[in-house]
Amino acid sequence: MVAIQTSDSDTAAEDARFSAEVRQWLDQNLSGEFRELRGLGGPGREHEAFDERLAWDRHLAASGWTCLGWPKEYGGREASVRQQVIFHEEYAKANAPARVSHVGEELLGPTVIAFGTDEQKARFLPGVRNVSELWCQGYSEPGAGSDLAAITTTAQLDGDEWSINGQKIWTSLAHVADWCFVIARTERGSSRHKGLSYLLVPMKQPGIEVRPIIQLTGTSEFNEVFFDNARTGVDLVVGAPGDGWRIAMGTLTFERGISTLGQQIRFARELADVEALARRTGAADDPLIADRIDKAWVGLRVLRAHALRTMQATGADDGGQASVSKLLWANWHRGLGELAMAVLGPAGLIADEDDLNEWQRLYLFTRADTIYGGSNEVQRNIISERVLGLPRETRP
């Protein structure tokens, strides 16, 4: 159970009961047809047993284990922050499969609850809750990646629909998604943060083409998405037209919320595996390698301490904590991939292009950690300019 100090013995006992309930349910249900799913999926491995993991997600939903923190009126449990942390940590400790519905449950759902209309909540939240509709995120573009405000994808009103034209890139799981939340420029002549809107767009239509992007690991969970007069309803704007930047930033803070505690359990398992590899190969006897392993252990504790301290800070204005969190975990995880290759030594340079080992995959995929979701450079600019109030960086 997560170690959050409390002086309330009743709360502590309740948390212990909840932890035991989660642990028992996972032990009983990660069996039979789901037994072989343990450890599958996740960043760089989304192709693994996708259909089976989708069935697992729907099994979770049927048993009441999705959308824990949502209000009960939307199908959630109204679980406390403490209980949500407990669930994510127990889930990770059980080595349960990576969720395929996380974009809908952790990003779109909370955004609609916070900013959507009653009609939008009624239409979309049940499909997220029961995993009958999958979502993807239409933010980055070829010329607007970390600099999200440079978006050029447009949406213009045409009768009772928006007509959308442009391109998105690095769109995770777009090839399996039913819907996409798209940031588009809806005010002619607008620039930067102004004139953007947050649109909910159906993916299964003639005006959308999805092209896979082959990664260094040989897999293709990312995609390019092309919009050619794609359509969505005039009422499918979250928040007011032109207010898309505020809504988009709200979504990003949900992305870096409570579930990061579960992510850190996975990181801890990876670190333990690297340490075991170092002992097997004798690399642990190298004082430089041993020192890097120790520093990685300390860094992981820093990630946890920061997450526990700031997990309540979600919403459109989180005091810059989302950027701090992204910097911390992305650099730590990239460093772990580099450490794994150092432990392997020269043997790590030898690979069959069709059969990378787990350490090579870790190294190659974590090269992207400090780029996707907002590069290190952009996160530091956000902290310096919007949080610390330092002078803005000179821009062309």
N, C-alpha and C positions, 0 to 999 in steps of 0.2 A: 504493500500500500504506500502511496505517496506520503513522504514525510513533511507534512505541513503542521507546524506547531499549533496547538489549541489548548485552551484552558477549560473548554466545555466538554466534560466527559461524555455527556449524552451525544453530542455531535461526533465525537471520536468513536463511540460505540456504533453509531449509525453508519459512519464511514466504513468501519470494519465489517459490518454486516453486508454493506453494499459491495465491498471488495470481494468478500467470500462468494456472494451471489454471482458476480461477474465471472470470477475464476471458475466456479463450479459449472456455470452454463457453458463457458468456452471449452472446458474439459470434456463435457458430455456431448457437445455438438460438433467439435472438430474431430469427428470420427466418421466411420462409414464412408459415404461418398465424398465427404469433405476432408478426410484424413490427409490425403496427399497434397492438399493445398497449403499446408503450413510452409511459411517462408516464401511463397511465390508472389510475384508482382512487385510493384513499386517503381520508382524512377529508374529508367533504363531497362526495365523488365516488364513493362505493361503488357507485352505480348503473351506472357506466360499464363496459360489456362484461363484466358479471358472469359469465355462463356461459363466456365465452372465458377469463377470468382463472382461473376454477375449473379449466378444462382445462389451463391453464398450470401451476397449482399441482400438479396430478396428474402432469404431465410432469416437473416438478422432483422430485417424490417418486420416480417411476420411475427417475430418473437419480441418486438418492442425495443430493439437495440439500435435503432437509427435515430438521428436528430434528438439526442438526449436533452440538450439544453433548450430546445424550442418550447414555447408555451404549449400547454396541453390543448388549447383550442386549435392549434395547428398540427396536432398529432404527436407532439413531443412529450417528454416526461417532466419538464421544468426541473431537470436535475441541477443541483448546485454546481458551481465552478469546481469545488472540491471533488464532487462525484464524477464530473466529466473528466477531470484529470485522472482519477482512479481508473475509469473505464479505458481511456487511451493507454495508460501504462500497463494495465493487466492484459489488454489486447496485444500489445507489443511483446510482453513477456511470454505470452502463449505462442508467439511466432505465428499468429494468425495471418491469413493472406491479406495483401494490400487491397484496399477498397477500390472498386471501379466507379463508385458514385460520389467520390469526395468533392468534385467540383460543384455538383448540385447541392450536396448536404452542407458543405463547409463554406461555400462562397455564395452561390446564387440564393439559396434558401434564406440565410440570415440577412442578405441584402434586401430581398423582397419583404421580409418581416419588418425590417427597419424603415424602408423607404417606399414600399409598394402600396398600391391601392387595395381596397378590400377585394375587388374583382380579380386583381392579379394574384393575391394570396389564395383565393378560392380556386383559381385555375391551375396554378403551378405548384403550390406546396404539397398537395397530396401525391403528385407524381414523383416529387423528390423524396418524400417520406417513404413511399412504398417501392421506390427504385423502378418505377415503370417508365420513367423518362430520364435519359442521361443528358448531361450538359457539358459544353466546352466554353472556353473563355476567349473572346475575340478582342484582344487588346493590341498586341504588338503588330507592327507593320515593317516592311523592309526599310523604310526611312524613319520609323518611329518605334524603336525598341525600348531601350531604357529611357529615352526621351519621349515618353508617352504623349506629351502635349503636342508633338509634331504630327499627330494623326491627320491623314488626308482622305481616308474613306468617308464618303458622303452619304447622306440620306435625305431625300427630298420628299415632301408630301405630294402624293398623287391620288386625289380623291380621298378615300378612307384608308389608304395604305401608305407606308413609307417605301420608297424605292431606293435600294442600297447598291452602291457601286464602289469598288475598291478591292483591296487585298489585305488579308491578315496572314501572319506567319508565326511559326513556333506554336501552333494551336494544338495543345495536347488532346489526344483522343477525339479529334474532330471527325475522324473516319467512322466512329461508332456512336457519335452524339446525335440526339434527337433535336436539341435546341442549343443555341449559342447566345450568350449575352455580349453584345457588340457595342463598342464605343465608336460613334460616328459623328462627323461634323454636320450639323443640321442647320446652321446659320451661314448663309453665303457671306463671304468676306471676313468671317471670323478667323482668329488665329490663336495659337497656344491653348490656354486652358478654357477660353471662352467659346461658346457656341457648340459645345459637344453634348451629345445625348446618349443615354444608356438604353439600348434597344434589345428586346427579346425576340430572337429571330429563329424560325423553324429551319432546320438544316436539310430536310428532305424535300427539296423543291428544285425545279429546273435552273433557277438563277444562281445556284451555288455549286462550285466545283472544288473538290478536296484532292490535293496531291500530296502523297507522303514524302517526307524528308528522311533520307537514309542517314543515320548517325554514325559516329566513329565506331560504335559497338555493333554496327550492322543491322540494328533494329530501327523501327520507324514509328514511334509513338507520337512524334511531332508531325505537323502538316502545314502546308500552305492552303489557304482558303480564299477563293476568288468569288467576288460578288458581282454579278452582271444583271442589274435590275432585279435583284432579289427583293422579295416582298415580305412585309410584316404589318400587322394591324396598327392603325393610328393610336390605338389605346395601349400598345405594348411598349410604352416608354416608362421606365422606372424613374420616379421623380418628375420634375417639370422638364420639357424640352429646353436644352441649353444648360441644364444643371448636371450634365453627365460627369464632369470632372469630380465634383463632390461625391457623387454616388460611387464612381470608380475607386476613389481613394478609400471610401468606406469598405468596399469589397476587399481591398488589399489588406486592411487591418484584420478582417475576419480570417484571411488566408494565413496570417501569422499568429494565430491565437492558441487556444488550448491544445490542439492536436499536436503542437510541436513537442509536447512532453512525450507523446508516443514515439515521435520521430527520434527523440534522443535515446529511447530504449533501443531502437534499431541501431543507432550510432554506437551505443555501448557494446552491443553484440558484435558489430563489425570490428571495433577496437580490440575486444577480447580475442577475436579470431586472428587478427594481425599479430597480437602478442603471442598467441599459441604458435603461429607460424614462425615467429622469430625464435622461439625456444626450440622448435623442431629443426630449423636450419642452422642454429648456432648463432644467428645474427644478434640474439639478445646479449651475447657476450661482448659485443661491440659497445663501448661506453657511449658513443654518439647515438647509436640506435636506441639504447636503453634510455638515454636522456630524452629523446624524441617521444618515446612511448609514455614516459612519465609526464611530459608536458601535454600530450594529448589527453591523458587521464584528467589532469588539472583543468584543461580547457573544456572538457565535457562537463565538469562540475560547475564551471562558470556559466555555461549555457543553461544548465538546469536552474541555477540560482537566479539568473536574469529572467527566465521564463516564469518562475514562481512569483517573482517580485512584480512582474508587469502584466500578468495574464488578464487582469481586469481592464487593462487599457485597450479597449476596442472601440471602433467607431470612426467617424470621419476625421476626428482630431485626437490622436493617441499620444501626442507629445513627442513624436518621432521615434517611439519605441519599436514600431514595425521595421524601420530602417536599421536601427541598432541590432535587432534580432536577426535580420537577414544578413547583415555583415558578419555577425558572430558565427552563425551556424554554417554559412556558405564557405567561409575561410577555413573553419575547423574541418569540414568534411573534405574540402579539396586537399588540405594538408594530410588527411588520413590516407587518401589515395596515393599521395606522394610517398608517405611513409611505407605503405604496402609495397610499392615498387622498390624502395630502398632495402626493405627486408628481403625481397626476392633476389636482389642483386642482378647480375648479368642475365640470369635465367629469365627474368621478367621481360627481356627484350625479344625473346623468341616466342612467336605465336603463330598458330594456324589461323588464317583470316576467318575461317568458318567455326573456330572453336577456341575463343578467348577463355582464359581461366577467370575465376571470380575476382582476382586481384587486378588483372588487366582491365576487366570491365569496370571495376570500381575506379581505377585511375582515370580511364578515358572519360567516363560519364561525369565524374566530379569536376573535370575541367570546365564544365558548363555551369557549375553551381554558382560561381561568382559573376555570371553573366545574366542568366535567365531570371525573371522576376524582378529585374532592376539591377544593373551592374553595380559593382563596388563603388565606382566613381560617382554614379548618380546617387546612390544611397548616402555617400559622404557629403555630396552637395546639398541634399535635402536636410541633413542634420545641421550642416554649417549655416545654411541660409535661412531655413524655416524654423529651426529650433534655437540655435545659438545667436541668430541675428547678425551673422557676419556679412560683409559685403558680398554681393553677388559676383559669381565668376564672370569674367568678360566673355561675351557671346557674340558670334558674328551677326 
